Amino acid sequence: MAQTYNCQVSDLIAAMIGHLTQPEILNDKFIGKWADDAELVDEMVADILKHRNYRN
């Protein structure tokens, strides 16, 4: 991979560690878009749970 991407193995390891140590929410393609707006995410989750409990 280092040859393919014209970089050092240490660069690949650093990139992998950086990716793996990100909070899980940022890795989520859907919720990650709102990662900077915690209050909005909280409201979304509360609304989802409210509607889920309403149906049951």
All heavy atoms as atom14 arrays in JSON, in Angstrom:
{
  "sequence": "MAQTYNCQVSDLIAAMIGHLTQPEILNDKFIGKWADDAELVDEMVADILKHRNYRN",
  "atom14_mask": [
    [1, 1, 1, 1, 1, 1, 1, 1, 0, 0, 0, 0, 0, 0],
    [1, 1, 1, 1, 1, 0, 0, 0, 0, 0, 0, 0, 0, 0],
    [1, 1, 1, 1, 1, 1, 1, 1, 1, 0, 0, 0, 0, 0],
    [1, 1, 1, 1, 1, 1, 1, 0, 0, 0, 0, 0, 0, 0],
    [1, 1, 1, 1, 1, 1, 1, 1, 1, 1, 1, 1, 0, 0],
    [1, 1, 1, 1, 1, 1, 1, 1, 0, 0, 0, 0, 0, 0],
    [1, 1, 1, 1, 1, 1, 0, 0, 0, 0, 0, 0, 0, 0],
    [1, 1, 1, 1, 1, 1, 1, 1, 1, 0, 0, 0, 0, 0],
    [1, 1, 1, 1, 1, 1, 1, 0, 0, 0, 0, 0, 0, 0],
    [1, 1, 1, 1, 1, 1, 0, 0, 0, 0, 0, 0, 0, 0],
    [1, 1, 1, 1, 1, 1, 1, 1, 0, 0, 0, 0, 0, 0],
    [1, 1, 1, 1, 1, 1, 1, 1, 0, 0, 0, 0, 0, 0],
    [1, 1, 1, 1, 1, 1, 1, 1, 0, 0, 0, 0, 0, 0],
    [1, 1, 1, 1, 1, 0, 0, 0, 0, 0, 0, 0, 0, 0],
    [1, 1, 1, 1, 1, 0, 0, 0, 0, 0, 0, 0, 0, 0],
    [1, 1, 1, 1, 1, 1, 1, 1, 0, 0, 0, 0, 0, 0],
    [1, 1, 1, 1, 1, 1, 1, 1, 0, 0, 0, 0, 0, 0],
    [1, 1, 1, 1, 0, 0, 0, 0, 0, 0, 0, 0, 0, 0],
    [1, 1, 1, 1, 1, 1, 1, 1, 1, 1, 0, 0, 0, 0],
    [1, 1, 1, 1, 1, 1, 1, 1, 0, 0, 0, 0, 0, 0],
    [1, 1, 1, 1, 1, 1, 1, 0, 0, 0, 0, 0, 0, 0],
    [1, 1, 1, 1, 1, 1, 1, 1, 1, 0, 0, 0, 0, 0],
    [1, 1, 1, 1, 1, 1, 1, 0, 0, 0, 0, 0, 0, 0],
    [1, 1, 1, 1, 1, 1, 1, 1, 1, 0, 0, 0, 0, 0],
    [1, 1, 1, 1, 1, 1, 1, 1, 0, 0, 0, 0, 0, 0],
    [1, 1, 1, 1, 1, 1, 1, 1, 0, 0, 0, 0, 0, 0],
    [1, 1, 1, 1, 1, 1, 1, 1, 0, 0, 0, 0, 0, 0],
    [1, 1, 1, 1, 1, 1, 1, 1, 0, 0, 0, 0, 0, 0],
    [1, 1, 1, 1, 1, 1, 1, 1, 1, 0, 0, 0, 0, 0],
    [1, 1, 1, 1, 1, 1, 1, 1, 1, 1, 1, 0, 0, 0],
    [1, 1, 1, 1, 1, 1, 1, 1, 0, 0, 0, 0, 0, 0],
    [1, 1, 1, 1, 0, 0, 0, 0, 0, 0, 0, 0, 0, 0],
    [1, 1, 1, 1, 1, 1, 1, 1, 1, 0, 0, 0, 0, 0],
    [1, 1, 1, 1, 1, 1, 1, 1, 1, 1, 1, 1, 1, 1],
    [1, 1, 1, 1, 1, 0, 0, 0, 0, 0, 0, 0, 0, 0],
    [1, 1, 1, 1, 1, 1, 1, 1, 0, 0, 0, 0, 0, 0],
    [1, 1, 1, 1, 1, 1, 1, 1, 0, 0, 0, 0, 0, 0],
    [1, 1, 1, 1, 1, 0, 0, 0, 0, 0, 0, 0, 0, 0],
    [1, 1, 1, 1, 1, 1, 1, 1, 1, 0, 0, 0, 0, 0],
    [1, 1, 1, 1, 1, 1, 1, 1, 0, 0, 0, 0, 0, 0],
    [1, 1, 1, 1, 1, 1, 1, 0, 0, 0, 0, 0, 0, 0],
    [1, 1, 1, 1, 1, 1, 1, 1, 0, 0, 0, 0, 0, 0],
    [1, 1, 1, 1, 1, 1, 1, 1, 1, 0, 0, 0, 0, 0],
    [1, 1, 1, 1, 1, 1, 1, 1, 0, 0, 0, 0, 0, 0],
    [1, 1, 1, 1, 1, 1, 1, 0, 0, 0, 0, 0, 0, 0],
    [1, 1, 1, 1, 1, 0, 0, 0, 0, 0, 0, 0, 0, 0],
    [1, 1, 1, 1, 1, 1, 1, 1, 0, 0, 0, 0, 0, 0],
    [1, 1, 1, 1, 1, 1, 1, 1, 0, 0, 0, 0, 0, 0],
    [1, 1, 1, 1, 1, 1, 1, 1, 0, 0, 0, 0, 0, 0],
    [1, 1, 1, 1, 1, 1, 1, 1, 1, 0, 0, 0, 0, 0],
    [1, 1, 1, 1, 1, 1, 1, 1, 1, 1, 0, 0, 0, 0],
    [1, 1, 1, 1, 1, 1, 1, 1, 1, 1, 1, 0, 0, 0],
    [1, 1, 1, 1, 1, 1, 1, 1, 0, 0, 0, 0, 0, 0],
    [1, 1, 1, 1, 1, 1, 1, 1, 1, 1, 1, 1, 0, 0],
    [1, 1, 1, 1, 1, 1, 1, 1, 1, 1, 1, 0, 0, 0],
    [1, 1, 1, 1, 1, 1, 1, 1, 0, 0, 0, 0, 0, 0]
  ],
  "atom14_positions": [
    [[0.82, -1.2, 0.0], [0.0, 0.0, 0.0], [0.86, 1.25, 0.0], [0.5, 2.23, -0.63], [-0.93, 0.0, 1.21], [-2.14, -0.87, 1.06], [-3.3, -0.74, 2.44], [-3.99, 0.86, 2.15], [0.0, 0.0, 0.0], [0.0, 0.0, 0.0], [0.0, 0.0, 0.0], [0.0, 0.0, 0.0], [0.0, 0.0, 0.0], [0.0, 0.0, 0.0]],
    [[1.96, 1.2, 0.73], [2.82, 2.37, 0.79], [3.34, 2.73, -0.6], [3.4, 3.9, -0.96], [3.98, 2.13, 1.75], [0.0, 0.0, 0.0], [0.0, 0.0, 0.0], [0.0, 0.0, 0.0], [0.0, 0.0, 0.0], [0.0, 0.0, 0.0], [0.0, 0.0, 0.0], [0.0, 0.0, 0.0], [0.0, 0.0, 0.0], [0.0, 0.0, 0.0]],
    [[3.67, 1.72, -1.39], [4.13, 1.99, -2.76], [2.99, 2.51, -3.62], [3.16, 3.44, -4.4], [4.72, 0.71, -3.37], [6.05, 0.31, -2.77], [6.56, -0.99, -3.35], [5.81, -1.74, -3.99], [7.83, -1.27, -3.12], [0.0, 0.0, 0.0], [0.0, 0.0, 0.0], [0.0, 0.0, 0.0], [0.0, 0.0, 0.0], [0.0, 0.0, 0.0]],
    [[1.83, 1.92, -3.46], [0.67, 2.34, -4.25], [0.33, 3.8, -4.0], [0.03, 4.55, -4.93], [-0.56, 1.47, -3.91], [-0.23, 0.11, -4.2], [-1.77, 1.89, -4.7], [0.0, 0.0, 0.0], [0.0, 0.0, 0.0], [0.0, 0.0, 0.0], [0.0, 0.0, 0.0], [0.0, 0.0, 0.0], [0.0, 0.0, 0.0], [0.0, 0.0, 0.0]],
    [[0.37, 4.21, -2.72], [0.01, 5.58, -2.35], [1.21, 6.5, -2.23], [1.07, 7.65, -1.82], [-0.81, 5.58, -1.06], [-2.17, 4.95, -1.25], [-2.43, 3.65, -0.84], [-3.18, 5.66, -1.89], [-3.66, 3.07, -1.05], [-4.42, 5.09, -2.09], [-4.66, 3.79, -1.68], [-5.89, 3.23, -1.89], [0.0, 0.0, 0.0], [0.0, 0.0, 0.0]],
    [[2.38, 5.97, -2.58], [3.62, 6.76, -2.58], [3.83, 7.47, -1.24], [3.95, 8.69, -1.16], [3.6, 7.78, -3.73], [4.98, 8.37, -3.98], [5.99, 7.72, -3.71], [5.02, 9.58, -4.47], [0.0, 0.0, 0.0], [0.0, 0.0, 0.0], [0.0, 0.0, 0.0], [0.0, 0.0, 0.0], [0.0, 0.0, 0.0], [0.0, 0.0, 0.0]],
    [[3.81, 6.66, -0.16], [4.02, 7.2, 1.17], [4.78, 6.18, 2.01], [5.09, 5.09, 1.54], [2.69, 7.56, 1.83], [1.63, 6.13, 2.11], [0.0, 0.0, 0.0], [0.0, 0.0, 0.0], [0.0, 0.0, 0.0], [0.0, 0.0, 0.0], [0.0, 0.0, 0.0], [0.0, 0.0, 0.0], [0.0, 0.0, 0.0], [0.0, 0.0, 0.0]],
    [[5.08, 6.54, 3.23], [5.79, 5.66, 4.15], [4.79, 4.78, 4.89], [3.64, 5.17, 5.08], [6.6, 6.48, 5.16], [7.64, 7.39, 4.54], [8.75, 6.58, 3.88], [9.22, 5.58, 4.41], [9.17, 7.04, 2.71], [0.0, 0.0, 0.0], [0.0, 0.0, 0.0], [0.0, 0.0, 0.0], [0.0, 0.0, 0.0], [0.0, 0.0, 0.0]],
    [[5.26, 3.63, 5.34], [4.41, 2.73, 6.13], [3.95, 3.46, 7.4], [2.79, 3.32, 7.81], [5.15, 1.43, 6.48], [4.35, 0.57, 7.45], [5.48, 0.65, 5.22], [0.0, 0.0, 0.0], [0.0, 0.0, 0.0], [0.0, 0.0, 0.0], [0.0, 0.0, 0.0], [0.0, 0.0, 0.0], [0.0, 0.0, 0.0], [0.0, 0.0, 0.0]],
    [[4.81, 4.26, 7.98], [4.43, 5.0, 9.19], [3.27, 5.96, 8.91], [2.42, 6.18, 9.77], [5.62, 5.76, 9.76], [6.13, 6.68, 8.81], [0.0, 0.0, 0.0], [0.0, 0.0, 0.0], [0.0, 0.0, 0.0], [0.0, 0.0, 0.0], [0.0, 0.0, 0.0], [0.0, 0.0, 0.0], [0.0, 0.0, 0.0], [0.0, 0.0, 0.0]],
    [[3.19, 6.52, 7.7], [2.08, 7.39, 7.33], [0.76, 6.59, 7.28], [-0.29, 7.08, 7.72], [2.31, 8.04, 5.97], [3.51, 8.97, 5.96], [3.81, 9.57, 7.01], [4.15, 9.07, 4.89], [0.0, 0.0, 0.0], [0.0, 0.0, 0.0], [0.0, 0.0, 0.0], [0.0, 0.0, 0.0], [0.0, 0.0, 0.0], [0.0, 0.0, 0.0]],
    [[0.84, 5.39, 6.74], [-0.35, 4.53, 6.69], [-0.82, 4.15, 8.08], [-2.02, 4.18, 8.37], [-0.06, 3.26, 5.88], [0.22, 3.45, 4.4], [0.64, 2.12, 3.77], [-1.0, 4.0, 3.69], [0.0, 0.0, 0.0], [0.0, 0.0, 0.0], [0.0, 0.0, 0.0], [0.0, 0.0, 0.0], [0.0, 0.0, 0.0], [0.0, 0.0, 0.0]],
    [[0.13, 3.82, 8.95], [-0.21, 3.46, 10.32], [-0.83, 4.64, 11.05], [-1.84, 4.5, 11.74], [1.02, 2.92, 11.07], [1.45, 1.58, 10.45], [0.74, 2.76, 12.57], [2.77, 1.06, 10.94], [0.0, 0.0, 0.0], [0.0, 0.0, 0.0], [0.0, 0.0, 0.0], [0.0, 0.0, 0.0], [0.0, 0.0, 0.0], [0.0, 0.0, 0.0]],
    [[-0.26, 5.82, 10.88], [-0.79, 7.02, 11.52], [-2.21, 7.31, 11.03], [-3.09, 7.65, 11.82], [0.12, 8.21, 11.26], [0.0, 0.0, 0.0], [0.0, 0.0, 0.0], [0.0, 0.0, 0.0], [0.0, 0.0, 0.0], [0.0, 0.0, 0.0], [0.0, 0.0, 0.0], [0.0, 0.0, 0.0], [0.0, 0.0, 0.0], [0.0, 0.0, 0.0]],
    [[-2.45, 7.16, 9.73], [-3.78, 7.4, 9.18], [-4.77, 6.37, 9.73], [-5.92, 6.71, 10.07], [-3.75, 7.34, 7.66], [0.0, 0.0, 0.0], [0.0, 0.0, 0.0], [0.0, 0.0, 0.0], [0.0, 0.0, 0.0], [0.0, 0.0, 0.0], [0.0, 0.0, 0.0], [0.0, 0.0, 0.0], [0.0, 0.0, 0.0], [0.0, 0.0, 0.0]],
    [[-4.35, 5.11, 9.83], [-5.22, 4.07, 10.35], [-5.56, 4.33, 11.81], [-6.72, 4.24, 12.21], [-4.53, 2.71, 10.23], [-5.36, 1.56, 10.74], [-4.52, -0.02, 10.69], [-3.25, 0.22, 11.91], [0.0, 0.0, 0.0], [0.0, 0.0, 0.0], [0.0, 0.0, 0.0], [0.0, 0.0, 0.0], [0.0, 0.0, 0.0], [0.0, 0.0, 0.0]],
    [[-4.57, 4.7, 12.61], [-4.81, 5.0, 14.02], [-5.75, 6.19, 14.15], [-6.69, 6.18, 14.95], [-3.49, 5.24, 14.78], [-2.72, 3.92, 14.89], [-3.74, 5.85, 16.16], [-1.31, 4.07, 15.42], [0.0, 0.0, 0.0], [0.0, 0.0, 0.0], [0.0, 0.0, 0.0], [0.0, 0.0, 0.0], [0.0, 0.0, 0.0], [0.0, 0.0, 0.0]],
    [[-5.53, 7.21, 13.35], [-6.41, 8.37, 13.37], [-7.85, 8.01, 13.05], [-8.79, 8.49, 13.67], [0.0, 0.0, 0.0], [0.0, 0.0, 0.0], [0.0, 0.0, 0.0], [0.0, 0.0, 0.0], [0.0, 0.0, 0.0], [0.0, 0.0, 0.0], [0.0, 0.0, 0.0], [0.0, 0.0, 0.0], [0.0, 0.0, 0.0], [0.0, 0.0, 0.0]],
    [[-8.01, 7.13, 12.07], [-9.36, 6.71, 11.68], [-10.01, 5.87, 12.77], [-11.19, 6.04, 13.08], [-9.31, 5.94, 10.37], [-10.63, 5.45, 9.9], [-11.58, 6.28, 9.37], [-11.18, 4.22, 9.9], [-12.65, 5.58, 9.06], [-12.43, 4.32, 9.37], [0.0, 0.0, 0.0], [0.0, 0.0, 0.0], [0.0, 0.0, 0.0], [0.0, 0.0, 0.0]],
    [[-9.26, 4.95, 13.34], [-9.81, 4.03, 14.33], [-10.09, 4.69, 15.68], [-10.9, 4.18, 16.45], [-8.87, 2.84, 14.53], [-8.74, 1.9, 13.33], [-7.67, 0.85, 13.6], [-10.07, 1.25, 13.01], [0.0, 0.0, 0.0], [0.0, 0.0, 0.0], [0.0, 0.0, 0.0], [0.0, 0.0, 0.0], [0.0, 0.0, 0.0], [0.0, 0.0, 0.0]],
    [[-9.44, 5.8, 15.96], [-9.64, 6.45, 17.25], [-10.69, 7.56, 17.21], [-10.94, 8.2, 18.23], [-8.31, 7.02, 17.8], [-7.76, 7.94, 16.85], [-7.32, 5.92, 18.08], [0.0, 0.0, 0.0], [0.0, 0.0, 0.0], [0.0, 0.0, 0.0], [0.0, 0.0, 0.0], [0.0, 0.0, 0.0], [0.0, 0.0, 0.0], [0.0, 0.0, 0.0]],
    [[-11.31, 7.78, 16.06], [-12.39, 8.76, 15.99], [-13.58, 8.23, 16.75], [-13.84, 7.02, 16.74], [-12.8, 9.01, 14.54], [-11.83, 9.81, 13.74], [-12.36, 10.07, 12.35], [-13.4, 9.55, 11.95], [-11.66, 10.88, 11.6], [0.0, 0.0, 0.0], [0.0, 0.0, 0.0], [0.0, 0.0, 0.0], [0.0, 0.0, 0.0], [0.0, 0.0, 0.0]],
    [[-14.32, 9.1, 17.4], [-15.53, 8.65, 18.07], [-16.46, 7.96, 17.08], [-16.53, 8.35, 15.92], [-16.16, 9.93, 18.6], [-15.04, 10.92, 18.65], [-14.09, 10.52, 17.55], [0.0, 0.0, 0.0], [0.0, 0.0, 0.0], [0.0, 0.0, 0.0], [0.0, 0.0, 0.0], [0.0, 0.0, 0.0], [0.0, 0.0, 0.0], [0.0, 0.0, 0.0]],
    [[-17.17, 6.97, 17.54], [-18.03, 6.18, 16.67], [-19.08, 7.03, 15.96], [-19.41, 6.79, 14.82], [-18.71, 5.1, 17.49], [-19.18, 3.94, 16.68], [-19.63, 2.79, 17.55], [-18.87, 2.39, 18.43], [-20.76, 2.33, 17.33], [0.0, 0.0, 0.0], [0.0, 0.0, 0.0], [0.0, 0.0, 0.0], [0.0, 0.0, 0.0], [0.0, 0.0, 0.0]],
    [[-19.58, 8.03, 16.62], [-20.62, 8.88, 16.03], [-20.09, 9.59, 14.78], [-20.83, 9.8, 13.83], [-21.18, 9.89, 17.05], [-22.41, 10.59, 16.48], [-20.17, 10.94, 17.42], [-23.66, 10.08, 17.06], [0.0, 0.0, 0.0], [0.0, 0.0, 0.0], [0.0, 0.0, 0.0], [0.0, 0.0, 0.0], [0.0, 0.0, 0.0], [0.0, 0.0, 0.0]],
    [[-18.81, 9.95, 14.77], [-18.26, 10.62, 13.61], [-18.06, 9.66, 12.45], [-18.02, 10.07, 11.3], [-16.92, 11.29, 13.96], [-17.0, 12.44, 14.94], [-15.61, 13.0, 15.21], [-17.9, 13.54, 14.42], [0.0, 0.0, 0.0], [0.0, 0.0, 0.0], [0.0, 0.0, 0.0], [0.0, 0.0, 0.0], [0.0, 0.0, 0.0], [0.0, 0.0, 0.0]],
    [[-17.93, 8.38, 12.76], [-17.78, 7.39, 11.71], [-19.12, 7.02, 11.09], [-19.16, 6.42, 10.04], [-17.12, 6.12, 12.26], [-15.68, 6.38, 12.62], [-15.03, 7.22, 12.05], [-15.18, 5.65, 13.59], [0.0, 0.0, 0.0], [0.0, 0.0, 0.0], [0.0, 0.0, 0.0], [0.0, 0.0, 0.0], [0.0, 0.0, 0.0], [0.0, 0.0, 0.0]],
    [[-20.19, 7.36, 11.73], [-21.53, 7.06, 11.24], [-21.86, 8.04, 10.11], [-21.85, 9.24, 10.31], [-22.55, 7.16, 12.37], [-23.92, 6.72, 11.92], [-24.55, 7.49, 11.17], [-24.34, 5.63, 12.32], [0.0, 0.0, 0.0], [0.0, 0.0, 0.0], [0.0, 0.0, 0.0], [0.0, 0.0, 0.0], [0.0, 0.0, 0.0], [0.0, 0.0, 0.0]],
    [[-22.19, 7.53, 8.96], [-22.42, 8.39, 7.81], [-23.68, 9.24, 7.95], [-23.78, 10.31, 7.4], [-22.51, 7.56, 6.53], [-21.19, 6.95, 6.15], [-21.3, 6.12, 4.9], [-19.96, 5.5, 4.58], [-19.99, 4.7, 3.38], [0.0, 0.0, 0.0], [0.0, 0.0, 0.0], [0.0, 0.0, 0.0], [0.0, 0.0, 0.0], [0.0, 0.0, 0.0]],
    [[-24.66, 8.76, 8.71], [-25.91, 9.51, 8.85], [-25.8, 10.53, 9.97], [-25.9, 11.74, 9.74], [-27.07, 8.56, 9.1], [-28.38, 9.26, 9.3], [-29.03, 9.85, 8.24], [-28.94, 9.34, 10.56], [-30.22, 10.51, 8.41], [-30.15, 10.0, 10.74], [-30.78, 10.59, 9.67], [0.0, 0.0, 0.0], [0.0, 0.0, 0.0], [0.0, 0.0, 0.0]],
    [[-25.58, 10.08, 11.19], [-25.56, 11.0, 12.34], [-24.29, 11.85, 12.33], [-24.31, 12.98, 12.81], [-25.7, 10.23, 13.66], [-27.09, 9.57, 13.72], [-25.51, 11.13, 14.87], [-27.34, 8.73, 14.95], [0.0, 0.0, 0.0], [0.0, 0.0, 0.0], [0.0, 0.0, 0.0], [0.0, 0.0, 0.0], [0.0, 0.0, 0.0], [0.0, 0.0, 0.0]],
    [[-23.23, 11.36, 11.77], [-21.98, 12.11, 11.72], [-22.11, 13.47, 11.06], [-21.36, 14.39, 11.35], [0.0, 0.0, 0.0], [0.0, 0.0, 0.0], [0.0, 0.0, 0.0], [0.0, 0.0, 0.0], [0.0, 0.0, 0.0], [0.0, 0.0, 0.0], [0.0, 0.0, 0.0], [0.0, 0.0, 0.0], [0.0, 0.0, 0.0], [0.0, 0.0, 0.0]],
    [[-23.1, 13.61, 10.19], [-23.32, 14.89, 9.51], [-23.74, 15.97, 10.5], [-23.55, 17.15, 10.26], [-24.38, 14.74, 8.42], [-23.92, 13.86, 7.29], [-25.01, 13.68, 6.26], [-24.53, 12.74, 5.17], [-25.53, 12.52, 4.14], [0.0, 0.0, 0.0], [0.0, 0.0, 0.0], [0.0, 0.0, 0.0], [0.0, 0.0, 0.0], [0.0, 0.0, 0.0]],
    [[-24.33, 15.55, 11.62], [-24.78, 16.5, 12.63], [-23.93, 16.43, 13.9], [-24.36, 16.85, 14.97], [-26.24, 16.24, 13.0], [-27.16, 16.49, 11.84], [-27.53, 17.69, 11.35], [-27.79, 15.51, 11.03], [-28.37, 17.52, 10.28], [-28.54, 16.19, 10.06], [-27.78, 14.12, 11.02], [-29.29, 15.53, 9.09], [-28.53, 13.46, 10.06], [-29.26, 14.17, 9.11]],
    [[-22.73, 15.92, 13.78], [-21.86, 15.71, 14.95], [-21.55, 17.01, 15.68], [-21.33, 17.0, 16.89], [-20.56, 15.04, 14.52], [0.0, 0.0, 0.0], [0.0, 0.0, 0.0], [0.0, 0.0, 0.0], [0.0, 0.0, 0.0], [0.0, 0.0, 0.0], [0.0, 0.0, 0.0], [0.0, 0.0, 0.0], [0.0, 0.0, 0.0], [0.0, 0.0, 0.0]],
    [[-21.56, 18.12, 14.98], [-21.25, 19.41, 15.61], [-22.47, 20.04, 16.28], [-22.37, 21.09, 16.89], [-20.68, 20.39, 14.58], [-19.31, 19.95, 14.09], [-18.6, 19.24, 14.83], [-18.97, 20.32, 12.95], [0.0, 0.0, 0.0], [0.0, 0.0, 0.0], [0.0, 0.0, 0.0], [0.0, 0.0, 0.0], [0.0, 0.0, 0.0], [0.0, 0.0, 0.0]],
    [[-23.62, 19.43, 16.14], [-24.84, 19.98, 16.72], [-25.47, 18.94, 17.65], [-26.47, 18.29, 17.33], [-25.82, 20.37, 15.61], [-26.95, 21.25, 16.12], [-27.12, 21.37, 17.35], [-27.66, 21.82, 15.27], [0.0, 0.0, 0.0], [0.0, 0.0, 0.0], [0.0, 0.0, 0.0], [0.0, 0.0, 0.0], [0.0, 0.0, 0.0], [0.0, 0.0, 0.0]],
    [[-24.87, 18.79, 18.82], [-25.27, 17.76, 19.78], [-26.73, 17.91, 20.21], [-27.44, 16.92, 20.37], [-24.37, 17.78, 21.0], [0.0, 0.0, 0.0], [0.0, 0.0, 0.0], [0.0, 0.0, 0.0], [0.0, 0.0, 0.0], [0.0, 0.0, 0.0], [0.0, 0.0, 0.0], [0.0, 0.0, 0.0], [0.0, 0.0, 0.0], [0.0, 0.0, 0.0]],
    [[-27.2, 19.15, 20.36], [-28.58, 19.36, 20.78], [-29.57, 18.85, 19.73], [-30.58, 18.25, 20.07], [-28.83, 20.84, 21.07], [-28.14, 21.33, 22.33], [-28.41, 22.79, 22.6], [-29.38, 23.34, 22.06], [-27.65, 23.38, 23.38], [0.0, 0.0, 0.0], [0.0, 0.0, 0.0], [0.0, 0.0, 0.0], [0.0, 0.0, 0.0], [0.0, 0.0, 0.0]],
    [[-29.26, 19.06, 18.47], [-30.12, 18.57, 17.4], [-30.15, 17.04, 17.39], [-31.22, 16.45, 17.26], [-29.65, 19.09, 16.04], [-30.44, 18.6, 14.83], [-31.91, 18.99, 14.93], [-29.83, 19.12, 13.55], [0.0, 0.0, 0.0], [0.0, 0.0, 0.0], [0.0, 0.0, 0.0], [0.0, 0.0, 0.0], [0.0, 0.0, 0.0], [0.0, 0.0, 0.0]],
    [[-29.0, 16.42, 17.56], [-28.95, 14.96, 17.61], [-29.76, 14.44, 18.8], [-30.51, 13.47, 18.67], [-27.49, 14.45, 17.67], [-27.44, 12.94, 17.89], [-26.74, 14.82, 16.4], [0.0, 0.0, 0.0], [0.0, 0.0, 0.0], [0.0, 0.0, 0.0], [0.0, 0.0, 0.0], [0.0, 0.0, 0.0], [0.0, 0.0, 0.0], [0.0, 0.0, 0.0]],
    [[-29.63, 15.1, 19.96], [-30.42, 14.71, 21.13], [-31.92, 14.81, 20.85], [-32.68, 13.92, 21.21], [-30.07, 15.59, 22.33], [-28.69, 15.32, 22.89], [-28.11, 14.27, 22.55], [-28.21, 16.16, 23.67], [0.0, 0.0, 0.0], [0.0, 0.0, 0.0], [0.0, 0.0, 0.0], [0.0, 0.0, 0.0], [0.0, 0.0, 0.0], [0.0, 0.0, 0.0]],
    [[-32.33, 15.87, 20.18], [-33.75, 16.04, 19.85], [-34.22, 14.96, 18.87], [-35.32, 14.43, 19.01], [-33.99, 17.42, 19.23], [-33.9, 18.56, 20.21], [-34.12, 19.91, 19.55], [-34.89, 19.97, 18.56], [-33.52, 20.9, 20.01], [0.0, 0.0, 0.0], [0.0, 0.0, 0.0], [0.0, 0.0, 0.0], [0.0, 0.0, 0.0], [0.0, 0.0, 0.0]],
    [[-33.37, 14.64, 17.89], [-33.72, 13.6, 16.93], [-33.91, 12.26, 17.62], [-34.9, 11.55, 17.38], [-32.64, 13.5, 15.84], [-32.6, 14.68, 14.91], [-31.15, 14.77, 13.82], [-30.94, 13.13, 13.24], [0.0, 0.0, 0.0], [0.0, 0.0, 0.0], [0.0, 0.0, 0.0], [0.0, 0.0, 0.0], [0.0, 0.0, 0.0], [0.0, 0.0, 0.0]],
    [[-32.97, 11.9, 18.49], [-33.04, 10.63, 19.19], [-34.27, 10.59, 20.1], [-34.99, 9.59, 20.14], [-31.74, 10.35, 19.98], [-31.88, 9.15, 20.88], [-30.57, 10.18, 19.02], [0.0, 0.0, 0.0], [0.0, 0.0, 0.0], [0.0, 0.0, 0.0], [0.0, 0.0, 0.0], [0.0, 0.0, 0.0], [0.0, 0.0, 0.0], [0.0, 0.0, 0.0]],
    [[-34.51, 11.68, 20.81], [-35.69, 11.73, 21.69], [-36.97, 11.57, 20.89], [-37.9, 10.85, 21.31], [-35.7, 13.05, 22.47], [0.0, 0.0, 0.0], [0.0, 0.0, 0.0], [0.0, 0.0, 0.0], [0.0, 0.0, 0.0], [0.0, 0.0, 0.0], [0.0, 0.0, 0.0], [0.0, 0.0, 0.0], [0.0, 0.0, 0.0], [0.0, 0.0, 0.0]],
    [[-37.04, 12.21, 19.74], [-38.23, 12.11, 18.9], [-38.41, 10.68, 18.39], [-39.52, 10.15, 18.38], [-38.12, 13.09, 17.73], [-39.41, 13.23, 16.97], [-40.44, 13.53, 17.62], [-39.39, 13.04, 15.74], [0.0, 0.0, 0.0], [0.0, 0.0, 0.0], [0.0, 0.0, 0.0], [0.0, 0.0, 0.0], [0.0, 0.0, 0.0], [0.0, 0.0, 0.0]],
    [[-37.32, 10.05, 17.99], [-37.38, 8.67, 17.51], [-37.88, 7.75, 18.63], [-38.77, 6.93, 18.41], [-36.0, 8.21, 17.0], [-35.66, 8.93, 15.69], [-35.96, 6.69, 16.81], [-34.22, 8.79, 15.27], [0.0, 0.0, 0.0], [0.0, 0.0, 0.0], [0.0, 0.0, 0.0], [0.0, 0.0, 0.0], [0.0, 0.0, 0.0], [0.0, 0.0, 0.0]],
    [[-37.32, 7.9, 19.82], [-37.73, 7.06, 20.94], [-39.18, 7.31, 21.33], [-39.91, 6.38, 21.65], [-36.8, 7.29, 22.14], [-35.36, 6.79, 21.95], [-34.51, 7.2, 23.15], [-35.33, 5.29, 21.74], [0.0, 0.0, 0.0], [0.0, 0.0, 0.0], [0.0, 0.0, 0.0], [0.0, 0.0, 0.0], [0.0, 0.0, 0.0], [0.0, 0.0, 0.0]],
    [[-39.61, 8.57, 21.27], [-40.99, 8.91, 21.61], [-41.95, 8.21, 20.66], [-42.92, 7.6, 21.08], [-41.17, 10.43, 21.54], [-42.58, 10.89, 21.8], [-42.63, 12.41, 21.75], [-43.82, 12.85, 20.96], [-43.87, 14.3, 20.77], [0.0, 0.0, 0.0], [0.0, 0.0, 0.0], [0.0, 0.0, 0.0], [0.0, 0.0, 0.0], [0.0, 0.0, 0.0]],
    [[-41.65, 8.27, 19.38], [-42.53, 7.65, 18.39], [-42.46, 6.13, 18.45], [-43.45, 5.46, 18.19], [-42.22, 8.18, 17.0], [-42.7, 9.56, 16.79], [-41.9, 10.66, 17.02], [-43.9, 10.05, 16.43], [-42.59, 11.76, 16.79], [-43.82, 11.42, 16.44], [0.0, 0.0, 0.0], [0.0, 0.0, 0.0], [0.0, 0.0, 0.0], [0.0, 0.0, 0.0]],
    [[-41.3, 5.58, 18.77], [-41.18, 4.13, 18.9], [-42.02, 3.65, 20.08], [-42.73, 2.65, 19.97], [-39.73, 3.73, 19.12], [-39.58, 2.22, 19.31], [-38.19, 1.81, 19.64], [-37.34, 2.03, 18.5], [-36.02, 1.94, 18.54], [-35.42, 1.69, 19.68], [-35.3, 2.12, 17.46], [0.0, 0.0, 0.0], [0.0, 0.0, 0.0], [0.0, 0.0, 0.0]],
    [[-41.96, 4.35, 21.2], [-42.74, 3.96, 22.38], [-44.24, 4.16, 22.15], [-45.05, 3.46, 22.71], [-42.28, 4.75, 23.6], [-40.9, 4.33, 24.05], [-40.49, 3.2, 23.81], [-40.19, 5.23, 24.69], [0.0, 0.0, 0.0], [0.0, 0.0, 0.0], [0.0, 0.0, 0.0], [0.0, 0.0, 0.0], [0.0, 0.0, 0.0], [0.0, 0.0, 0.0]],
    [[-44.59, 5.13, 21.35], [-46.0, 5.41, 21.05], [-46.64, 4.25, 20.31], [-47.78, 3.89, 20.55], [-46.12, 6.71, 20.25], [-47.53, 7.06, 19.89], [-48.41, 7.56, 20.87], [-48.0, 6.93, 18.6], [-49.71, 7.9, 20.54], [-49.29, 7.25, 18.27], [-50.15, 7.74, 19.24], [-51.44, 8.07, 18.91], [0.0, 0.0, 0.0], [0.0, 0.0, 0.0]],
    [[-45.89, 3.65, 19.39], [-46.42, 2.55, 18.57], [-46.56, 1.27, 19.38], [-47.37, 0.44, 19.06], [-45.5, 2.31, 17.39], [-45.58, 3.4, 16.36], [-44.75, 3.04, 15.17], [-44.41, 4.25, 14.47], [-43.42, 4.34, 13.61], [-42.66, 3.31, 13.36], [-43.17, 5.47, 13.0], [0.0, 0.0, 0.0], [0.0, 0.0, 0.0], [0.0, 0.0, 0.0]],
    [[-45.75, 1.11, 20.39], [-45.77, -0.15, 21.16], [-46.79, -0.13, 22.23], [-47.33, 0.56, 22.83], [-44.4, -0.44, 21.76], [-43.4, -0.78, 20.68], [-43.77, -1.25, 19.61], [-42.14, -0.55, 20.95], [0.0, 0.0, 0.0], [0.0, 0.0, 0.0], [0.0, 0.0, 0.0], [0.0, 0.0, 0.0], [0.0, 0.0, 0.0], [0.0, 0.0, 0.0]]
  ]
}
